[in-house]
């Protein structure tokens, strides 16, 4: 049970604003804040504002919120919201510096629910990087396939696996794009802003000119760009004729 005296002395009961210059980082804080995290915290402050006050002691010593203060200083924020832990002994303050970071690390994601939430946010056009995941990490998670990123605690990729096992489908197979797993992958691409239907402007694979964008055939649109010298229809016809006369690939090397 929590006593009435303890309940009446909660730091969260009396938030106040203090000058950021008056706050003193704890030199013994074992949690580091790399530049990538600070950049994310800066983006979070711009997007969401300040949602969690800094916990300080009566002298302004920071107990929790070192990363937010570092981000705020880089953004030029002068005044920040604080909670004051009044009357805390030194041992309690030092213990909470560790506990505040460690408790959050003990939680676990419900991966099914997380995938639903991220998918919905992606379809709404929200920037998923604000959720704290990198692009490669998002693709790996949403598709269930390994990428080039850090797999964390996941098992290492088995290079001996077949391509079908590695990539989820045998190479050169006909895909049923209506299948759930493929739709999950597509939603992950869309969530990252990848427009797979547009492809690359160079049309490296020389797909059919019948693929139209904005009412103009794909190759016509691309070849019309300044500095591009695409093949004319006559040149393509000649090339196709030469290709048809070549011997079929077989046992010859």
C-alpha positions in Angstrom: 0.0 0.0 0.0 1.0 3.6 -0.7 0.7 5.8 2.4 -1.3 9.1 2.3 1.9 11.0 3.1 3.6 9.4 0.0 0.6 10.2 -2.2 0.6 13.9 -1.1 4.2 14.4 -2.0 4.3 13.2 -5.6 6.6 15.2 -7.9 3.9 15.1 -10.7 1.5 17.1 -8.6 3.2 20.5 -9.0 4.8 20.9 -12.4 6.7 24.2 -13.0 8.8 25.8 -15.7 12.5 26.4 -15.2 15.3 28.0 -17.3 17.1 25.3 -19.2 20.4 26.9 -18.2 19.6 26.3 -14.5 19.4 22.5 -15.0 22.4 20.4 -14.0 23.1 17.1 -15.8 24.0 14.2 -13.5 27.7 13.4 -14.2 27.1 9.7 -13.2 24.3 9.1 -15.6 25.1 5.7 -17.2 22.7 6.1 -20.1 24.3 7.6 -23.2 22.4 9.6 -25.9 23.9 9.2 -29.4 23.4 11.9 -32.0 20.8 9.9 -33.9 18.6 9.7 -30.7 19.0 13.4 -30.1 17.9 14.1 -33.7 14.9 12.0 -33.2 14.1 13.7 -29.9 14.3 17.1 -31.6 11.8 15.9 -34.3 9.6 14.6 -31.5 9.6 18.0 -29.8 8.7 19.7 -33.0 5.9 17.2 -33.8 4.4 16.5 -30.3 5.6 19.3 -28.2 6.9 18.7 -24.6 4.8 15.8 -23.2 6.9 14.6 -20.3 8.5 17.1 -17.9 12.1 16.8 -16.7 12.5 15.4 -13.2 14.9 17.5 -11.1 15.9 17.8 -7.5 15.5 21.0 -5.5 18.8 22.3 -6.8 18.0 21.7 -10.4 20.0 18.5 -10.8 18.5 16.3 -13.5 17.2 13.0 -12.4 15.3 12.0 -15.5 15.1 13.7 -18.9 18.8 14.2 -19.9 18.1 13.4 -23.6 15.2 15.7 -23.8 17.2 18.6 -22.3 20.0 18.0 -24.8 17.6 18.1 -27.7 15.9 21.2 -26.3 19.2 23.0 -26.0 20.0 22.3 -29.6 16.6 23.6 -30.6 17.2 26.8 -28.7 14.4 26.2 -26.1 15.0 28.4 -23.1 12.3 27.4 -20.6 11.3 23.7 -20.0 8.6 22.1 -17.9 9.9 20.3 -14.7 8.8 18.2 -11.9 10.7 18.6 -8.6 11.5 15.6 -6.4 11.5 17.4 -3.1 13.2 15.8 -0.1 14.6 12.8 -2.0 17.7 11.4 -0.4 20.8 11.0 -2.6 20.4 7.2 -2.9 16.8 7.5 -4.2 17.8 10.1 -6.8 20.7 8.0 -8.1 18.6 4.8 -8.1 15.8 6.5 -10.2 18.3 7.7 -12.8 18.9 4.1 -13.6 15.3 2.8 -13.0 13.7 5.4 -15.3 15.7 4.1 -18.2 15.7 0.4 -17.3 11.9 0.0 -16.6 11.1 1.1 -20.2 13.5 -1.5 -21.6 11.7 -4.3 -19.8 8.5 -3.9 -21.8 7.8 -6.0 -24.9 6.0 -5.2 -28.1 2.9 -7.1 -29.1 4.1 -7.6 -32.6 0.7 -8.3 -34.2 -0.8 -5.2 -32.7 2.3 -3.1 -33.6 2.1 -4.3 -37.2 -1.5 -3.2 -37.4 -0.9 0.2 -35.8 2.1 0.9 -38.1 0.2 -0.3 -41.1 -2.7 1.9 -40.3 -0.5 5.0 -39.7 1.3 4.3 -43.0 -2.0 4.2 -44.9 -2.9 7.5 -43.3 0.3 9.0 -44.7 1.9 9.5 -41.3 5.7 9.7 -41.1 6.6 6.4 -39.4 10.1 7.4 -38.7 8.7 9.5 -35.8 7.8 6.3 -34.1 11.5 5.7 -33.6 12.1 2.9 -36.2 14.6 3.1 -39.0 13.4 2.5 -42.6 15.2 -0.9 -42.9 14.0 -2.0 -39.5 10.4 -1.1 -40.5 10.6 -3.1 -43.8 12.1 -6.1 -42.0 9.4 -6.0 -39.4 6.4 -5.3 -41.6 7.4 -7.9 -44.3 9.1 -10.5 -42.0 12.0 -10.6 -44.4 15.7 -9.8 -43.5 17.2 -6.6 -44.9 20.5 -4.9 -44.6 19.9 -3.4 -41.2 20.8 -4.5 -37.7 18.8 -7.5 -36.8 19.3 -6.9 -33.0 18.5 -10.1 -31.2 17.1 -11.9 -34.2 18.9 -15.0 -35.4 21.6 -14.4 -38.0 20.7 -14.9 -41.7 21.5 -18.4 -42.9 23.3 -17.9 -46.1 22.8 -21.6 -47.0 19.1 -21.2 -47.4 17.5 -21.3 -50.8 16.4 -18.1 -52.5 12.8 -19.2 -51.9 13.4 -19.5 -48.2 15.4 -16.2 -48.1 13.0 -14.1 -50.0 9.7 -15.8 -49.5 9.0 -16.9 -53.0 11.1 -18.9 -55.6 12.8 -16.6 -58.2 10.9 -16.0 -61.4 7.7 -17.3 -60.0 4.2 -16.0 -60.8 3.0 -14.1 -57.8 -0.6 -13.9 -56.6 -0.6 -10.2 -55.5 -3.9 -10.7 -53.6 -2.3 -13.0 -51.0 -2.1 -11.6 -47.5 1.7 -11.8 -47.1 2.2 -9.9 -50.3 -0.3 -7.2 -49.3 1.5 -6.8 -46.0 4.7 -6.2 -47.9 3.0 -3.7 -50.2 1.6 -1.8 -47.2 5.1 -1.6 -45.7 6.4 -0.1 -49.0 3.6 2.4 -49.1 4.1 3.3 -45.5 7.7 4.2 -46.4 6.6 6.3 -49.4 7.8 3.8 -52.0 5.8 4.0 -55.2 6.6 0.6 -56.8 4.1 1.2 -59.6 6.3 4.0 -60.9 9.5 2.2 -61.0 12.7 3.9 -62.0 12.7 6.6 -64.7 15.4 4.9 -66.7 13.1 1.9 -67.6 16.2 -0.3 -67.4 14.3 -3.4 -68.2 12.8 -1.9 -71.3 9.2 -2.6 -70.4 6.4 -2.2 -73.0 5.8 1.3 -74.3 2.1 0.6 -73.6 2.7 1.3 -69.9 1.3 4.9 -69.8 2.0 7.6 -67.2 0.0 10.8 -67.4 -1.4 9.7 -70.8 2.0 9.3 -72.3 3.7 6.0 -73.1 6.5 5.2 -70.6 9.4 5.2 -73.0 8.1 8.2 -74.9 7.8 10.2 -71.7 11.3 9.3 -70.5 13.0 9.7 -73.9 11.4 13.1 -74.3 13.4 14.4 -71.4 16.3 16.8 -72.3 19.6 15.0 -72.8 18.0 11.6 -73.3 18.5 9.8 -76.6 16.0 6.9 -76.5 15.7 4.4 -79.4 13.1 5.1 -82.0 10.3 2.7 -82.7 12.2 1.6 -85.9 15.4 1.0 -83.9 13.5 -1.1 -81.4 11.8 -3.1 -84.1 15.1 -3.9 -85.7 16.6 -4.9 -82.3 13.6 -7.1 -81.6 14.0 -8.8 -85.0 17.7 -9.5 -84.4 16.8 -10.9 -81.0 14.3 -13.2 -82.5 16.9 -14.6 -84.9 19.3 -15.5 -82.1 19.6 -19.2 -81.2 17.6 -20.2 -78.1 19.6 -20.5 -74.9 20.4 -24.1 -74.1 23.4 -26.2 -73.4 25.8 -23.8 -75.3 28.2 -21.8 -73.3 
